Amino acid sequence: MKKVLLVGVLGLGLVLGGCATTSGLNAKTGVSGFDGKKHVRIEPHGAACTSMICPAIGAIWIEDAPNLVGLNFEVVNDIRSINSAELNIDGEIIKLTNTNLTNFNTNIGVSSAKIYTTDFATVDKIINSKRTWVRLGTSKGYVEAAIIDSSKDSKAFHALKRFKSQVEITQKN
């Protein structure tokens, strides 16, 4: 009985630990074979979602444009066109623009993605904010969730922190 209880407690710990918002993929630095320029990328990570259809955020930085960042927004668990992306950072509404088409991925699950270019300072604002929400306008309505909201953070929030740190390391080298 003690063994079963111990296994149950350890299993619960693994499940809860697996849901930690600080976990996730690391940002990676690459070098272009074409021109030798460096870039940093982090795959999209989920916001603080309350439903299965959820926004996720990743980022890309390119050495040629050090003051810009591409924010890669995904709608996870559904195929829908992404028409707009907005951030509410401590009450400041930032409407991002992009005229490219949405990419649809059904290889490893179901998602729709689109990259929006903004100032790198936007990443700093998110990381230093007390409250940031993302809202994606899609062909099926809005999808929104917190990136950080007081004490509620998300994998996306911590992924952006890892991304910024990797960009800083890459710029020094």
N, C-alpha and C positions, 0 to 999 in steps of 0.2 A: 504494500500500500504506500509506503514511504517513497519507493522508487517511482511509482506512478505519479504521485504528487510532485516529486522533484522534477520529473520529465515535463509535467504539465506547466509548472512554474517557469522552467527554462524555456519551453516552447512559447509561452506568453511573452517572456522577456525578448525572445528573438523577434516575434511579431511586432511588438511595440517598438523595439529598437530599429526594425526595418522601416518603420514609418517616420523616423526622425527626419525633420525638415533640413537638417544640416548634411544629410547624405546625398549622394548623387555623383554624377560624372565630373571629372576634372576638365578644366579648360586646357586646350592643347595648342601649342605653337607649331606652325608649319612654315616651310620656306618654298616659295614658288620656284619651280624648275624653269619657268619662262624668263623671269627677270631677277630672281634671287631675293625678292622682297618677302618680309615676314608677315604672317597673319596669325591671329589668335581666334579660336572658335570654341564655343561651348554649346552643346546640344540643348534643345529646349527641355526645361524642367517645369513641373506643374505648379500653378498658383495654388492658393489655399482654397481648393475646390469643395463645393458642397453637393455636386452631382457628378454623374459619370461623364457628361459632356463638359469639357473643362479647357480653359486656356492654359497654354504652356509658353514659356519664354526662354529663348536662347539668345546668343549674341555672336557677332563676328566683328573683328577689328582688322584693318589693313594698314600696314606701315606707310603706304603712300598717302593716306588720309588720316593722320593721327588724331585729329579732333572730332572724327566721326565714328559712329558705331551703327552697325546694322542689327536691329532687334528682330529676331526671328520668332514670330508669333505662330502658334499652332492651335488648332481646335482638335482636341484629342477625343477619340471614340465616335467621330462622325465625319462624314464628307459633306462639306458646305463651302461655298465661296466666301472668302474673307474680303469684305468691301472697305472696312475702315478699322483703325486702331486708335484708341485714346488712352491716355494715362491720367489719373487724378493723383497728383503728388502733393500731399498736404494742402489740398484745396485748389491747387493750380492745375487746370485742365490743359493737357498738351495733346493736340490733334496731330497725329502722324500722317504722312502722305506717301503713297506708292501707287504707281500706275501699272505695275506688272500684274500678271495673272496669278491666281492662287495655284500652288502645287498640291496635288492630291497623292497620298501615299496609302497603298493598301498592302504593301509587302510585309510589314511587320506589325500589323494592326491597322487601324483606320485613323487617319488624321488628314488635316488640311493645313497648309503652312504658307506664310507670306512674310517677306523681310521688308521692314521699314527702316529707312536711314534717318538718324537724328544726331544731335550733338552728343559727344561722349559725356558732357556735363550732365545729361539726363540720367545716365547710369549712376553718377555720383549722387544726384538728387534722390534717386530711388533708394540707394544704399543708406543714405543719411536721413531718410524720412521716417516719420512715425506712422504715416498712413499712405499707402499707395495701392490703388486699384487699377486694374486693366479692364477695358471694355472693348470687345471686338464686335463690330457690326458685320453680320453674315447674311447669307441668302435665306437663312431660316430664323432670323432675329438676332438679338444680342446675346453674347456669352460674356459674363463678367465674373471676376473673383479678385480677392485681395492678394497682393504680392506681400504686403505687410500691413497689418492693422493693429496698432498698439503691441500687445504681447503675442498676437497671432501672426506667425511668419509662414514662409512657404519654401519649398525646394527651389523655386525660381529666385527668391530673394537671396538665398545662400549661393546659388549658382552664379548670380551676377557679382557677388562678392569675390568668388573664386576667379571669375573672368577678369575683373578689374585687377586683381593681384597678378594674374598671369600676364596681362598687358604691361603692367609696370615692370615686371621682371624682363619681359621681352624688349622693352624700350631701353633698358639699361645695358643689355648685352649687344 
